[in-house]
Amino acid sequence: MLNRYFVLNKPRNVVSQFVSHDQVPLLGKINFPFPEGTHAIGRLDKDSEGLLLLTTDKKITRLIFSGKKPHKRTYLVMVQNEMTQEAFDRFSKGVIIKIKNGDEYLARPDMLLRVSNAVSLYPWAADAREIYPHTWLLITLTEGKYRQVRKMTLALRHRCLRLIRLSMENITLDGISPGEVKELDQEAFYRLAGIN
């Protein structure tokens, strides 16, 4: 049987798995007939949203995350309050975050930009909290520590209000609304994901 490959625009408040012992909203609530054996490649926490890759291909996670080539992931992030230029400069050089076992880690963005027109670029990013002081950022990482973006913004005293993954390598959310799924064939998926 051929493996299948999916791109989901995961809504907020959905857990990135199909089975859980906890009473939480799961991927099975998405209106799409995923085949048996489908699993998420990497995760987005319940409060995060955006691009989530799913497949029946068991070797994909290893190929993407354990390969020699780092894979880029880009996020649109809304943080509380206006970020000063000083904080932005600190962010771009890297901030210390706590990782596994309480160790400290210097987390650096691969790319960091301010986004002044987030909602016009991504209409589904509209948020009622925009009436309060906030900053939208576009952040690209090639590392994937647990809750890394949230920890990085908090280290700068800016709580993350929205976290939307827009892309992994060349797989993007273009044309996929929240809750929608797009299927790719294996050749396109491997090429766009940067898997050789």
N, C-alpha and C positions, 0 to 999 in steps of 0.2 A: 504494500500500500504506500502511495506517495505521501511524503510529509507535506504539511500545510503551514502557511506563514501568515500572520495577521498583524495589523496595526490598529490599535484601539486608542481612541481619545477618551481616556479614563476620566469619568466624572469625579468630583470631590466626594468624600465619604463612602467610597467603595474600596474594600480591601483587595489587594492584588493576588487573590487566590480563589480557587473554586470550592475548597473545603476548609472548614474551621470548626473547632469545638465551641468557639464563642458565638454568641448571637450577634453577628455583624453582617452588613450588606456585602455580598461576595460578587465575583465576576459573573456567576451564573444568572444574576439579575439583569445583565446586559441582554438586550433583545437581539440575540444572534445565535444561530445553531452551531456553537463550537463543537468540533468532533471530540470523541472520547480521547483522553491522553493529552489534551491541550494544557500547556502550562505557560506561566509568564517568564519572560527572559529578563532577569533583574526585577526590581520592584519599585513601586511608588507607594509611600505610606498612605494611610487612609485619607489624611488631610491634603495630600498632594494630588495633582491632576495632570492630564495631558498624555503624551505619547507613552504607550505601554505596548511592548512587543510580545506576542504570544505565538506558540508553535507546538506542533506534535514532534518536532525534531529534537531528540534527547541530547544530541551533542552540541547544539547551538550555543548554550550558555558558556560552555568551556571555550568554544572557538572565539566568542566575542570578548569574554572577560579574562581569559587566561592566556591569550595570545601575546606575542611580543610587541605588537603594535597597540598603543593606547587608543581607545575609542572615545571620540568627542561626544559629549552630551550638552545640549544647550537648554537653558531654563529661562523663562520669563518670571520674574520675582517681584512681588509687591511687598515693600517693607514699611513699617510704621515710621512716621515722621520723615522730614526732609533730611536727606543725607548730605552732610557738609562735604566740601571738596577735600578737606583733610581726611575725613573718614573714608571717602571714595578712594583716595590715593593709598591709604593704609590697606584697604580691601584689595586693591589691584596688586599690591606687593606680597600679599599673603597674610593670613592671621592664624594664630595658634588656637587649635581646638582640641578638646579631649576626645580620644578614640578608645578602642577596646582596652580593657584593664586599667583605664584611667591615664594611659600614656598621653603625652602631648604631641601634637602633630602640626607642622606648618602647612596649612592648606592654601594653595595658590590657584586662583582662576587662570585658565588658559586665555580667556578674553573676558573683559568686563566693560559694559557700556551702560550709560543712562538711556532710558527710553521715555521721551516726553509725550509720545502719542500712542501709547500701548493699546488703548481701546480702538483707535481708528485702524491700527494694524491688525489687531486680533479682537474683533467685536465681542466674542464670547468671553473676553477677559473683563468685561464691565463689572464693577463691584460697587455696592452701595457705600463702602467705606471710603471711596474716593473723595467724598466731601471733606474728609479729615486730612491733615498733613500726611503725606506718604511719598515714596519714591519707587518708581518702576525701574528695574535693572534687567539687563540681558547678560547672563553668566554662562560661560562655556567652561566645562571641566573635562579633564581626561582621567581623573581619579574618582573613585566612588565610595568614599567612607560613609558609614551609617549616618543618615540625616545631615550630611555634610553642609549643604547650602544653608539650612536652618541654623546650624551651629556657627557657621561663618558670619551670618548677618547678626546673630545674637552677640557674638564676640565684639561687635562694633556698636552694641546697644540699640540695634534696630530689629525688632521682632518681625519675623516673616509672617505676613498676612495671607499671601497667595504664593503658591509655587506650582508653576505649569511647565512640564517638560515639553519643549517644542520639537526636539530632534535628537536622534542618535545617529552619528555619522551623517549619511545623506538620506536617511529615512525621516520624513517630516510629517507634521500634522496637516499639511496643506490640503484643503478641501474636505477635511474630516471634522465634523462637528462633535461636541461632547456626547458621548454615548454611542457614537457611530464606529463601525469597523470597516476596514479596507483589507482585502486579501491580496497578497503578492505571490507570484510564482517563485519557485526556488532560485532561479537564475537572477531575477530582479532583486530578491531579498538579499542574497549573498553579495551581489554587486553593490547595492546601496548601503549595506551594513559594513562594507569594507573587509569582507572575509575572502581570503584567497583560497 
